[in-house]
Amino acid sequence: MQQSHLRSGYRIAMLVLLAIFFLSINLFSNIVFRSAQVDLTQSKLFTLSQGSENVLGKIDEPVTLKFFFSESLANEYPQIRTYAGRVRDLLQEIRDRSQGKVILEVIDPEPYSGDEDLAMSLGLKGARTTEGDIIYFGLVGTNLADGIEQIPFFADERQQYLEYDVTRLIQNLSRSKKPVLGIVTNLPMDTGAGGLMEAMRGQSKPYMIYEELRNRFEINFLEQNFVKVPSDVDVLMIAHPRPLNESTLYAIDQFVVRGGRALVAVDPHSEVSLTSGGDGTPVQGFTEASNLEPLLKAWGIDFKPNHIVGDRKLAMRVATGLDARRQTSDYVLWLTVPRDNLDHDDIVTANIDHLNLATVGELAPVSGAATQFTPLFWSSDESEVYDLPFVKSGPTPDELLENFKSSNARHVIAARVSGPIKSAFTAAPAASSGPDISKRSDSSEQPEVYEAQTKSDANIIVVADSDLFDDRFWVQTQIYENERVAEPIADNAQFVLSAIDNLMGSDDLISLRARERTDRPFVVVDNLRRAADRHFLAEQQRLKAKIAETEQRLTALQTAAGETPSVNAQEEATAFRAELLASRKALRDVQRDLRRDIDTLAARVRFANVALVPIAVAFVAIGFAILRQRRRKARAAKGI
């Protein structure tokens, strides 16, 4: 009996010791392995990128991050709660890796509390629930110099840009001042569709790319008639300018010759300028084409101002409304440039997924130029070069596809130019070619003293398209609490920002943009659709030819027979109707076959995602169960 009590006490003591040991191990692991993690996601969603590490390493003075999240109110909203957990994990990771330079405060602003008043005063936006409560889910950053940056609300649409947005906020706070970006443009960057008239009515909607630029840099708009680029401009962005006079061209030339860096976008046919009005009409003063021929030639670039590149393989899918059976069609003049058509070795395009462009031109290196011409992105080999007058005549998407003739060559759309360059001028132009400066004494308004060539290698990026800036090609916007939230559908803004960051000499943020993009094109489905479309168009073209031929024969027969159709004419008409019905049936068969192939593929994908993994896990579990049973039988046979 006593031994039984001792044994029972021994068991209780062991259980207590095991419980203490378990709690100690958990406490020890939470402290020691707090920052340890294994990221098994393909896009490394939970791993801090090297760019963020570099930004954190350059912080000189502490930055305080206040993360406002109404946790108690968000319990009924799983999507917000899950996203908030990810935001909190990222902020904690940044704090742990900042070596004490980032201070994190997590605040739950309960209704009618001082914390809620603080969130409102700092410019955060709350989401109102059906019960009337307000959920705050934003970030405020401050530094010791009274600088402040906010993310008013972590919108789900920008979840893929989470690390970039937070790292950019920290970098802005760690800098004493923003870099200066000079802009020369004839696009409505700061007013958006509708131009100045809409801005005067208080209804302007600046381009989302401009909003990104304004948040990242100090913007200095230069009038398109100047004699000198201001000395504080770090990078010059020339985006579809008006025809520039000699003095302005000289000012840009000397800026580059003296070591200035530039992002240039020229366009043989700018659809932005042609449809900038609020009602889709051109805005007075905007130009269709742009060119910087003397400067481009001096930089070693041959730009074709009357050539527009069409591409059957990269054609963007557009709505047509011309055929009840096919609501959309491939438009070979609007391109979706995929990752395979971008330079993976250049830091600006290394992380780009795809770009959406429209009516693009082509670039080529000038023979014998001293500069190095490096293509950044290009068309496929299923491309055709169209003359500008033909494009302006307005061919339909189907007409372009029916008459498409591939050149079997790739055409460069954007390129980087580096190396030594010579001035496009032999001397400074006469003062009369520019603004009247005879009465000006300010040295900032005087032309540059002539420099014949660069003393160090130039760095210029040129794009033969201006439509990449237009919101309709790359972003969907939603209004939230009277503020626009951008949901990118292409990486146009990423390319522009990466290019300017690189030209500014900062590559830290480039690797962060869209690194978490999870949407992938269905290549097989796209190929099936394109093949069916080509078959459809071929059948359609054959049918049109048959109709025209039969109508001519009917007309000839009716003319010969008078007003009363002959028996031959009636038979011909009957044959035509039979042929017409057969052709229509063939067209329906093409569409049905396309739908069947796509549905079959979709069913296979759903099976793989929904059923295949559970089945595989079940088989593994059954295998382990069988193995354990065999081991038990083997032990029993041995008498163990």
SVG drawing of the C-alpha trace seen along z (x, -y; Angstrom):
<svg xmlns="http://www.w3.org/2000/svg" viewBox="-40 -95 77 110">
<polyline fill="none" stroke="black" stroke-width="0.4" points="0.0,0.0 2.8,-2.4 4.6,-1.5 1.5,-2.3 1.3,-5.7 4.9,-6.3 4.5,-5.3 1.5,-7.6 3.4,-10.5 6.3,-9.9 4.0,-10.0 2.5,-13.3 5.9,-14.8 7.0,-13.7 4.0,-15.3 4.7,-18.6 8.3,-18.5 7.3,-17.8 4.8,-20.7 7.5,-23.0 10.0,-21.7 7.5,-22.3 6.7,-25.9 10.5,-26.6 11.2,-25.3 8.4,-27.5 9.6,-30.5 13.2,-29.9 12.4,-29.4 10.2,-32.6 13.1,-34.6 16.1,-33.0 14.4,-32.1 12.1,-35.1 13.6,-36.3 14.2,-32.8 12.0,-31.9 11.7,-29.6 10.1,-31.2 8.8,-28.4 6.7,-30.8 7.9,-31.0 7.9,-34.8 9.5,-35.0 6.6,-37.0 8.0,-36.9 11.6,-37.5 13.0,-41.1 14.7,-41.9 18.2,-43.2 16.9,-46.6 15.1,-47.0 18.2,-45.8 20.3,-48.5 17.8,-51.3 17.8,-50.3 21.6,-50.3 21.7,-53.9 19.5,-55.3 21.5,-57.9 18.8,-59.0 16.0,-57.0 12.7,-56.6 9.5,-56.0 6.7,-53.9 3.3,-54.1 1.1,-51.2 -2.6,-51.9 -4.9,-48.9 -8.3,-48.6 -7.8,-45.0 -10.9,-44.5 -13.2,-45.9 -11.5,-43.9 -12.2,-40.5 -15.3,-40.1 -13.4,-40.9 -11.0,-38.0 -9.5,-39.5 -8.4,-42.7 -7.2,-40.7 -5.1,-38.4 -3.5,-41.3 -2.9,-43.2 -1.0,-40.2 1.2,-40.3 1.8,-44.0 2.7,-43.6 5.1,-40.8 6.9,-42.9 7.1,-45.9 8.6,-43.7 11.1,-42.2 12.1,-45.8 12.5,-46.8 14.6,-43.7 16.9,-44.2 17.4,-48.0 19.8,-47.7 17.7,-50.0 17.3,-52.7 13.5,-51.9 11.2,-52.2 7.8,-50.4 4.7,-51.3 1.5,-49.2 -1.6,-51.2 -5.2,-49.9 -7.3,-53.1 -10.5,-52.2 -13.6,-54.2 -13.8,-57.6 -10.4,-57.3 -7.4,-59.6 -5.6,-57.1 -8.5,-57.5 -8.1,-61.3 -4.4,-60.9 -5.0,-58.7 -7.3,-61.3 -4.9,-64.1 -2.1,-62.3 -4.1,-62.0 -5.1,-58.3 -8.3,-57.2 -10.7,-54.8 -13.0,-52.3 -16.6,-52.5 -18.3,-49.2 -22.0,-48.4 -22.5,-49.2 -21.0,-52.6 -17.7,-51.9 -14.4,-53.0 -11.5,-50.6 -8.1,-52.2 -5.4,-50.3 -2.6,-52.6 1.0,-53.7 2.6,-56.9 6.4,-57.5 8.2,-60.4 11.9,-61.4 13.7,-63.7 13.4,-66.7 9.6,-66.8 9.3,-64.9 6.2,-62.9 5.0,-60.3 1.8,-58.3 0.1,-55.3 -3.5,-56.4 -4.9,-52.9 -3.3,-49.6 -5.6,-49.0 -5.9,-45.3 -5.3,-46.4 -1.7,-47.4 -0.9,-44.3 1.7,-43.2 3.5,-46.6 3.5,-46.4 7.3,-46.1 8.0,-48.8 5.5,-51.3 6.9,-50.8 10.5,-50.9 9.9,-54.0 8.3,-55.7 11.3,-54.9 13.7,-56.1 11.9,-59.4 12.2,-60.0 15.9,-59.1 16.8,-61.7 17.4,-65.3 15.7,-66.4 14.1,-64.7 16.0,-64.5 14.9,-66.9 13.3,-65.7 13.0,-68.1 10.1,-67.5 9.7,-68.7 6.4,-67.4 3.4,-68.3 1.4,-65.5 -1.3,-66.5 0.8,-64.9 -0.5,-67.0 -4.0,-67.5 -4.9,-64.3 -7.7,-63.8 -9.4,-67.1 -6.2,-69.2 -6.1,-72.6 -9.9,-73.3 -10.8,-70.4 -8.1,-71.5 -9.7,-75.0 -13.0,-73.4 -11.3,-71.5 -11.9,-68.1 -8.3,-67.3 -7.1,-63.7 -3.3,-63.7 -1.7,-60.6 -1.1,-58.0 2.6,-57.8 2.8,-61.5 1.4,-60.9 4.1,-58.3 6.8,-60.7 5.5,-63.5 5.6,-61.3 9.1,-60.1 10.8,-63.3 10.8,-67.0 9.2,-68.0 10.3,-70.9 8.3,-71.5 10.3,-73.3 8.6,-75.5 9.2,-74.2 11.1,-77.4 14.2,-77.7 17.9,-78.4 19.3,-76.4 18.4,-73.4 18.4,-74.5 21.5,-73.4 19.5,-71.6 17.9,-69.2 19.3,-65.7 17.6,-63.9 15.7,-65.3 12.5,-63.5 11.5,-64.6 8.1,-63.0 6.6,-63.8 7.6,-67.5 6.4,-70.0 8.8,-71.0 11.6,-72.7 13.5,-75.7 17.2,-75.8 18.0,-77.4 16.0,-74.8 17.6,-71.9 21.0,-73.4 20.1,-73.6 19.2,-69.9 22.3,-69.1 24.6,-70.8 22.9,-69.3 23.7,-65.8 27.2,-66.8 28.0,-68.1 27.0,-64.7 23.3,-65.1 21.1,-62.0 17.9,-61.9 14.8,-59.7 13.4,-60.5 10.0,-59.4 9.3,-60.4 6.4,-59.1 5.5,-59.1 1.7,-58.9 0.7,-59.7 -2.8,-58.5 -2.6,-60.3 -2.5,-63.6 -5.2,-62.7 -7.7,-61.6 -6.8,-63.9 -10.0,-65.8 -12.7,-65.0 -15.0,-63.9 -12.3,-61.8 -11.4,-64.6 -7.9,-66.2 -7.1,-69.1 -6.0,-72.3 -2.3,-72.7 -1.4,-69.0 0.7,-67.5 0.4,-64.2 4.1,-63.5 7.4,-64.3 11.0,-64.1 14.4,-65.2 16.2,-64.4 19.4,-66.5 19.9,-65.3 19.1,-61.7 21.5,-61.6 24.3,-63.0 23.5,-60.4 23.8,-57.6 20.1,-56.9 18.2,-56.6 14.5,-57.2 12.0,-56.5 9.4,-59.3 7.1,-57.9 7.3,-54.2 4.9,-52.4 5.5,-48.9 2.7,-46.4 3.0,-42.9 0.7,-40.0 2.2,-37.9 2.2,-40.8 -1.1,-42.3 -3.3,-43.6 -6.8,-42.2 -9.3,-45.1 -13.1,-45.4 -14.5,-45.8 -18.3,-45.4 -18.3,-44.7 -19.3,-41.1 -21.9,-39.5 -19.9,-36.3 -16.6,-38.0 -16.7,-41.0 -12.9,-41.3 -10.0,-41.1 -6.2,-41.3 -5.1,-44.9 -1.6,-44.7 -0.9,-48.4 -1.3,-48.1 1.2,-45.9 1.6,-43.9 5.4,-43.4 6.1,-40.3 9.1,-39.5 10.7,-37.5 11.0,-40.7 12.8,-42.6 16.5,-42.8 17.0,-40.7 20.5,-41.9 19.6,-45.6 18.6,-46.6 15.8,-48.8 14.0,-46.0 15.2,-43.0 12.1,-42.8 9.5,-44.0 6.7,-41.5 5.0,-43.1 4.4,-46.6 1.3,-47.9 2.1,-50.3 0.3,-51.8 1.4,-52.8 5.1,-52.6 8.0,-53.7 11.3,-52.0 14.9,-52.8 18.2,-51.7 21.8,-52.5 23.5,-55.1 26.3,-53.4 29.7,-54.4 28.5,-56.1 30.8,-56.1 28.0,-55.4 26.9,-51.9 23.3,-51.1 21.6,-48.5 18.0,-47.5 15.8,-47.4 12.6,-45.9 11.6,-45.0 8.9,-43.5 8.6,-39.8 9.7,-38.5 6.0,-38.4 6.0,-42.2 5.3,-44.5 6.3,-48.2 3.5,-50.5 3.7,-53.9 2.2,-56.7 -0.4,-57.8 -1.8,-54.3 -2.2,-54.1 -3.8,-57.5 -6.4,-56.3 -7.9,-54.2 -7.7,-50.5 -9.9,-48.2 -8.3,-45.4 -9.6,-42.7 -8.4,-44.5 -4.9,-44.7 -5.0,-41.0 -6.3,-39.9 -3.6,-41.8 -0.8,-41.2 2.6,-40.4 5.4,-39.6 8.8,-41.2 10.4,-38.3 12.5,-40.8 12.5,-42.3 12.3,-46.1 13.7,-48.0 11.2,-50.1 13.4,-51.3 17.1,-51.4 19.8,-52.6 22.7,-54.7 25.9,-55.0 29.5,-56.1 31.1,-59.3 29.0,-61.7 29.7,-64.8 27.5,-67.9 24.9,-68.2 26.0,-71.8 29.3,-73.3 28.8,-76.4 26.2,-78.1 23.3,-79.4 22.6,-83.0 20.6,-84.7 17.9,-85.6 16.8,-82.0 15.6,-81.8 13.9,-84.0 15.0,-87.5 17.8,-87.4 19.4,-90.8 17.9,-92.3 18.5,-89.3 21.4,-89.2 20.5,-86.0 23.1,-83.4 20.5,-80.6 18.8,-82.1 21.9,-82.5 22.8,-79.8 25.5,-77.3 29.0,-78.0 29.6,-75.6 31.1,-72.2 32.0,-70.1 31.9,-66.6 31.3,-64.7 34.1,-64.3 32.6,-61.1 30.2,-58.5 26.6,-59.6 23.6,-57.7 20.4,-58.1 17.2,-55.9 15.1,-56.5 11.6,-55.0 9.7,-55.3 6.3,-55.7 4.5,-58.2 1.3,-56.2 3.0,-54.2 2.2,-57.2 -1.6,-57.0 -3.6,-55.5 -5.9,-53.5 -3.1,-51.3 -1.6,-50.2 -3.8,-50.9 -7.3,-50.6 -8.2,-53.2 -10.8,-53.0 -12.1,-55.9 -11.7,-55.3 -12.6,-58.0 -12.3,-60.6 -8.8,-59.4 -7.8,-57.4 -6.2,-54.0 -4.1,-52.5 -4.4,-48.8 -1.7,-48.2 -2.5,-45.8 0.9,-46.4 4.4,-47.6 4.5,-50.9 4.9,-52.9 7.5,-50.4 9.6,-50.9 9.4,-54.7 10.3,-54.9 13.0,-52.2 14.5,-54.1 14.6,-57.4 15.9,-55.7 18.7,-54.2 19.5,-57.5 19.5,-59.2 22.1,-56.6 19.7,-54.8 19.0,-51.1 17.8,-50.1 14.0,-50.3 14.1,-48.8 14.0,-45.2 11.0,-45.8 8.4,-46.8 5.9,-44.1 8.2,-41.4 5.1,-39.8 3.0,-39.7 1.1,-36.4 -1.0,-36.8 0.4,-34.9 -0.8,-34.8 -2.4,-31.6 0.0,-31.1 -1.7,-27.9 -5.1,-29.5 -3.8,-32.6 -2.2,-30.4 -5.5,-28.4 -7.5,-31.6 -5.0,-33.2 -5.0,-30.1 -8.8,-30.0 -9.0,-33.7 -6.7,-33.2 -8.9,-30.3 -12.0,-32.4 -10.6,-35.4 -9.5,-33.1 -13.0,-31.6 -14.5,-35.1 -12.3,-36.3 -13.2,-33.3 -16.9,-33.8 -16.7,-37.5 -14.9,-36.6 -17.6,-33.9 -20.4,-36.4 -18.9,-39.0 -18.3,-36.5 -21.8,-35.0 -23.4,-38.5 -21.6,-39.4 -22.8,-36.2 -26.4,-36.8 -26.3,-40.4 -25.0,-39.2 -27.6,-36.5 -30.4,-38.9 -29.2,-41.5 -29.2,-39.0 -32.6,-37.6 -34.4,-40.9 -36.4,-41.5 -37.5,-37.9 -34.6,-35.7 -33.9,-32.6 -33.9,-29.1 -30.1,-29.2 -30.2,-32.4 -32.6,-30.7 -30.4,-27.6 -27.4,-29.8 -29.1,-31.7 -30.1,-28.4 -26.5,-27.2 -25.3,-30.5 -27.7,-30.1 -26.5,-26.6 -22.9,-27.8 -23.7,-30.6 -25.3,-28.3 -22.3,-25.9 -19.8,-28.7 -21.7,-30.0 -21.8,-26.6 -18.0,-26.3 -17.6,-29.6 -19.7,-28.3 -17.6,-25.1 -14.4,-27.1 -15.8,-29.0 -17.2,-25.9 -13.9,-24.1 -12.1,-27.0 -14.5,-27.0 -14.2,-23.2 -10.4,-23.3 -10.3,-26.1 -13.0,-24.5 -11.0,-21.2 -7.8,-22.9 -9.6,-24.9 -11.1,-21.6 -7.6,-20.1 -6.2,-23.1 -9.1,-23.0 -8.6,-19.3 -4.9,-19.8 -5.5,-22.7 -8.5,-21.3 -8.3,-17.5 -4.8,-16.4 -3.0,-17.7 -5.5,-16.2 -5.4,-12.9 -1.6,-12.9 -1.6,-13.6 -4.2,-10.8 -2.0,-8.3 1.0,-9.3 -1.0,-8.9 -2.2,-5.4 1.4,-4.5 2.6,-5.4 -0.3,-3.5 0.5,-0.4 4.2,-0.7 3.5,-1.0 1.2,2.0 3.8,4.1 6.4,3.0 4.0,4.0 3.4,7.4 7.2,7.9 7.7,7.1 4.9,9.4 6.4,12.2 9.8,11.7 8.1,11.6 9.1,8.1"/>
</svg>
